[in-house]
Amino acid sequence: LIMSPAMWKWTCLVSHLLLSTTVSPLGRQQPPHPKRSFITFTGEQAEGNFNHLVVDERTGHIYLGAVNRIYKLSSDLKVLVTHETGPDDDNPKCYPPRIVQTCNEPLTPTNNINKMLLIDYKENRLIACGSLYQGICKLLRLDDLFKLGEPFHKKEHYLSGVNESGSVFGVIVSYSNMDDKLFIATAVDGKPEYFPTISSRKLTKNSEADGMFAYVFHDEFVASMIKIPSDTFTIIPDFDIYYIYGFSSGNFVYFLTLQPEMISPPGSTTKEQVYTSKLVRLCKEDTAFNSYVEVPIGCEKNGVEYRLLQAAYLSKAGAILARSLGVGPEDDILFTVFSKGQKRKMKSLDESALCIFVLKNINDRIKDRLQSCYRGEGTLDLAWLKVKDIPCSSALLTIDDNFCGLDMNAPLGVSSMVRGLPIFTEDGDRMTSVIAYVYKNHSLAFVGTKSGKLKK
């Protein structure tokens, strides 16, 4: 369970966590348990936060991405290996970075903020992407963090110029008989000409191969990527898509996002900027990204709107929850945390809600939208394509659950919001993280809060 970066600082609390509040099925709060000691790990230097954490499900080893460091820890938080990633001389205005060509901008010692940490189980390596040099990645051997490769010679090796630790999300799609794919989603920080907001890359077996991180497909007209049109920034100057969570399920890859939109409030002639939480879906095998669809998601309880996505986690329903939802125990369920309102992305209100979505219901809504668009109804309806307002085109074809798009009617937006089922609300201590699993047919969720508490 990873709390928000502000909560981590340089101390990691992993096991024997204090359950600050236990909520009974009737919603009554039980007395807190007696305080227990924590197992802790403190970093080598106080120059920044811990950014990301992944656990090897086979060994229990913990990999911790920090500022200028990657740590490998035992399950009881003993340091096994440390790998330095920075600082180094850099300037964010250098593109390509000075490691490729001379840069006229002044270079200064710059920290390397870990922006993504993934375990590539198939090749027994760690993918660690940082903020230096427009966002390049290292491939490190899991055993000893030995550097297997660090691609930086081509423009597709630079993933993102954003320096925030939560700006990049990656999902690995694995195959038994061919190279894996890495779906990368990132904020672009006003540089759509340099960075696609979503792309699929090659994960070659050889960590030093020339094609590592190359686009799965790329020709003069089509590529395995989505770029935000530059004219979108004339409408919303600070437009960006922020990626909160990502996962794969069935034939699709999904990302949960937060993105700004200009809306006209009821009775007003002027527009105001709000943030909308959206789920983005792509087919795993769609090399041209014609399958891109996004649908707004949110939550409501007692007339209160919860629209700012904070965190999410994919789990199974389990037998007991499945019965109450009318689905199967192996159906995918999204546990999500939203804060109240939809206006202040960076200063979310403390009121928050834990909500669940049945993934199949979201997919059904997407299928309905695809079918209506291919009947020629409506427009593509994407906030960041509003300046074009492209109408849907009619085509006679059957659209089933696994339809992956054509070179028409794409990318596509769903206008009506899919609402989640609220199962718990917190008014004073904003929920910031969530994890869930099934235990003896019961679905259990753990949420972390703004003040560093854990609720079960």
Disulfide bonds with the S-S distance in Angstrom:
Cys94-Cys103 1.96
Cys129-Cys137 2.00
Cys283-Cys404 1.99
Cys299-Cys355 1.93
Cys373-Cys392 2.07
